[in-house]
């Protein structure tokens, strides 16, 4: 059964996937193991709304070749997706979790407790966009220190004039992802200094499009979403540059995300695959197809993601086929993910 999710959110994300198919043509590159007439069954994914456009696009394209395979993509947020991936009842577990952050130690401990072996697959790069109402002409940029002061637990900043001297007397209304979101986890870790550490008196939603609507309709707004959602709604939002402390405010772009200069608000995205699920032919076919076309899908779905080097997708595919379980990124603190995978 298809995962429960907001019909409006699913429609928007699905529309992005359809755009991919129309832009690229279907199919892109046939799966090396493709046997369309023999493939059947279902593949269930859930998790990040940021990663969902990639897996939905792949599903649309894959199912043109394998119409008997049903691929469903739910959007419960990264943390919510991990709850389904690590469901205590094995028959209810999803096959793949879309994640906009690495798996946590607590989630790895839960996997070990349940006997769930997982394989980590890096899929692309995204940046977080700090946004304001389009009428906001006074806030060209914010520093990380100012963002922390605004978002940290216990913050009482509720007016723009209290953010910086010279800002107007205007009520400040905050918008951001809910606690099940990987975007929330990442933002709070790099801005506040601790994952999930955030003031609670803000308008939250796991639906990025709800946040976009809120920010676009509120003159005192300030919020953050994945860069791809800003790109799709740029005409009705104001993008705020971020100064990471070097005195050089930067805005997220494909180039600044790719070259790492938009730091620390750039992040890797992952798929977490249940090893037992990958043993099923339909799951293997889908993931092999996705990785075989990853660079094309990630860079051309027109919502602002950046692909990893082809070498990394090749390594990830090899790890899947060899059944190498566990998290590679949990083994090192370096930011060069390709180097981490080469070493592991």
Residue pairs with C-beta under 8 A, 6 or more apart in sequence:
2 72
2 74
3 44
3 46
3 72
3 73
3 74
3 75
3 76
3 84
3 94
4 74
5 74
5 75
5 76
6 75
6 207
8 207
8 209
9 49
9 75
9 207
9 208
9 209
9 210
10 75
12 209
13 49
13 52
13 53
13 56
13 75
14 56
16 53
16 56
16 57
16 232
16 301
16 302
16 303
17 53
17 56
17 57
17 59
17 60
17 301
18 60
19 301
19 302
20 53
20 57
20 60
20 61
20 297
20 300
20 301
20 302
21 57
21 60
21 61
21 64
23 300
23 301
23 302
24 61
24 296
24 297
24 300
26 60
26 61
26 64
27 61
27 64
27 65
28 61
28 293
28 296
28 297
29 292
29 293
29 296
30 65
31 62
31 65
31 285
31 288
31 289
31 292
32 288
32 292
33 284
33 285
33 288
34 65
34 66
34 285
34 289
36 65
36 66
36 67
38 281
39 66
39 68
39 69
39 281
39 282
39 285
40 68
40 69
40 282
41 68
41 69
41 70
41 280
41 281
41 282
41 283
42 69
42 70
42 71
42 72
42 282
43 59
43 69
43 70
43 71
43 72
43 95
43 96
43 277
43 282
43 283
43 286
44 72
44 74
44 94
44 95
44 96
45 55
45 59
45 71
45 72
45 73
45 74
45 94
45 95
45 96
45 97
45 98
45 271
46 73
46 74
46 75
46 76
46 80
46 81
46 84
46 85
46 94
46 96
46 97
46 98
47 74
47 75
47 76
47 77
47 78
47 80
47 81
47 82
47 85
47 94
47 96
47 97
47 98
47 99
47 182
48 75
48 77
48 78
48 81
48 98
48 99
48 100
48 181
48 182
48 183
48 269
49 75
49 77
49 181
49 206
49 207
49 208
49 226
50 98
50 100
50 126
50 182
50 183
50 208
50 226
50 228
50 229
50 269
51 98
51 99
51 100
51 123
51 124
51 269
51 270
51 271
52 73
52 75
52 98
53 228
53 301
53 303
53 305
54 98
54 123
54 124
54 269
54 297
54 298
54 301
54 305
55 73
55 96
55 98
55 271
55 290
56 73
57 297
57 301
58 71
58 286
58 289
58 290
58 293
58 297
59 71
59 72
59 73
59 286
61 289
61 293
61 297
62 69
62 71
62 285
62 286
62 289
62 290
63 69
63 70
63 71
65 289
66 282
66 285
66 286
69 282
69 285
69 286
71 286
73 98
74 81
74 84
74 94
75 206
76 83
76 84
76 180
76 206
77 177
77 178
77 180
77 181
77 182
77 184
77 206
78 97
78 98
78 99
78 100
78 101
78 180
78 181
78 182
78 183
78 185
79 179
79 180
79 181
79 182
79 185
80 180
80 206
81 94
81 97
81 98
81 99
82 97
82 99
82 103
82 107
82 272
84 92
84 93
84 94
84 97
85 93
85 94
85 96
85 97
85 116
85 118
85 272
85 274
86 93
86 107
86 110
86 111
86 114
86 116
87 93
87 94
88 114
93 116
93 274
93 277
94 274
95 273
95 274
95 277
95 278
95 280
95 283
96 271
96 272
96 273
96 274
96 277
96 283
96 287
97 271
97 272
98 269
98 271
99 182
99 269
99 270
99 271
99 272
100 126
100 181
100 182
100 183
100 186
100 226
100 267
100 269
100 270
101 182
101 185
101 186
101 267
101 270
102 120
102 268
102 270
102 327
102 329
102 330
103 111
103 118
103 120
103 270
103 272
103 327
103 330
104 195
105 330
108 326
108 327
108 330
111 117
111 118
116 274
116 276
117 274
117 275
117 276
117 323
117 325
118 272
118 273
118 274
118 275
118 325
118 326
118 327
119 272
119 273
119 275
119 278
119 319
119 320
119 323
119 324
119 325
119 326
120 270
120 271
120 272
120 273
120 319
120 326
120 327
120 328
120 329
121 270
121 271
121 272
121 273
121 287
121 291
121 316
121 319
121 320
122 268
122 269
122 270
122 308
122 312
122 316
122 329
122 337
122 341
123 269
123 270
123 271
123 294
123 298
123 308
124 268
124 269
124 294
124 298
124 305
124 306
124 307
124 308
125 257
125 258
125 266
125 267
125 268
125 269
125 305
125 306
125 307
125 308
126 226
126 227
126 228
126 257
126 266
126 267
126 269
126 304
126 305
126 306
127 226
127 227
127 252
127 256
127 257
127 262
127 265
127 266
127 267
127 304
128 183
128 186
128 187
128 224
128 225
128 226
128 227
128 252
128 265
128 266
128 267
129 224
129 225
129 226
129 227
129 229
129 230
129 239
129 252
130 142
130 147
130 222
130 223
130 224
130 239
130 240
130 242
130 265
131 212
131 215
131 221
131 222
131 223
131 224
131 225
131 230
131 237
131 238
131 239
131 240
132 139
132 215
132 221
132 222
132 223
132 237
132 238
132 240
133 215
133 216
133 217
133 218
133 219
133 220
133 221
133 237
133 238
134 216
134 236
134 237
134 238
135 219
135 238
136 219
136 221
136 238
138 160
138 166
138 167
138 168
139 160
139 163
139 167
139 222
139 238
139 240
140 240
140 241
140 249
141 240
141 241
141 242
141 243
141 249
142 150
142 163
142 240
142 241
142 242
142 243
143 242
143 243
143 244
143 245
144 191
144 242
144 243
144 244
144 245
144 264
145 245
146 163
146 164
147 191
147 242
148 191
148 192
148 193
149 155
149 157
149 163
150 157
150 163
150 172
150 174
150 222
151 174
151 176
151 187
151 188
151 191
151 192
151 198
151 199
152 192
152 197
152 198
152 199
153 192
153 197
153 198
153 199
153 200
154 199
155 199
157 163
157 172
158 171
158 172
159 169
159 170
159 171
159 172
160 167
160 168
160 169
160 170
160 171
160 172
160 220
161 167
161 168
161 169
161 170
162 172
163 172
170 219
170 220
171 220
172 220
172 222
173 202
173 203
173 218
173 220
173 221
173 222
174 199
174 201
174 202
174 203
174 221
174 222
174 223
175 202
175 203
175 204
175 205
175 211
175 214
175 215
175 218
175 221
175 222
175 223
175 224
176 184
176 187
176 198
176 202
176 203
176 204
176 211
176 223
176 224
177 183
177 184
177 187
177 204
177 205
177 206
177 208
177 211
177 224
177 225
178 184
178 204
178 205
178 206
179 196
179 204
180 206
181 206
183 208
183 224
183 225
183 226
184 196
184 198
185 195
185 196
186 195
186 267
187 224
187 265
188 194
188 195
188 196
188 197
188 198
189 195
190 264
190 265
192 198
203 211
203 214
203 223
205 211
205 214
208 225
208 226
208 229
209 229
211 223
211 225
211 229
212 225
212 229
212 230
212 233
212 236
212 237
214 221
214 223
215 221
215 222
215 223
215 237
216 233
216 236
216 237
222 240
227 252
227 257
227 304
228 303
228 304
228 305
229 303
230 237
230 239
230 252
230 304
231 302
231 303
231 304
232 303
232 304
239 251
239 252
240 251
241 249
241 250
241 251
242 249
242 250
242 251
242 262
242 265
243 249
243 250
244 250
244 263
244 264
250 256
250 261
250 262
251 262
252 262
252 265
252 266
253 262
254 304
254 306
255 261
256 262
256 266
257 266
257 306
258 306
260 266
260 335
268 329
268 337
269 305
270 329
271 287
273 283
273 287
273 320
275 323
275 325
277 283
278 284
278 287
278 320
278 323
284 320
287 320
288 317
288 320
290 297
291 313
291 316
291 317
291 320
292 317
294 307
294 308
294 313
295 307
295 308
295 310
295 313
298 305
298 306
298 307
298 308
299 305
299 306
299 307
308 337
308 338
309 338
311 338
312 337
312 338
312 341
315 341
315 342
316 341
319 341
328 337
328 340
328 341
328 344
329 337
329 340
331 340
331 344
332 340
332 343
332 344
334 340
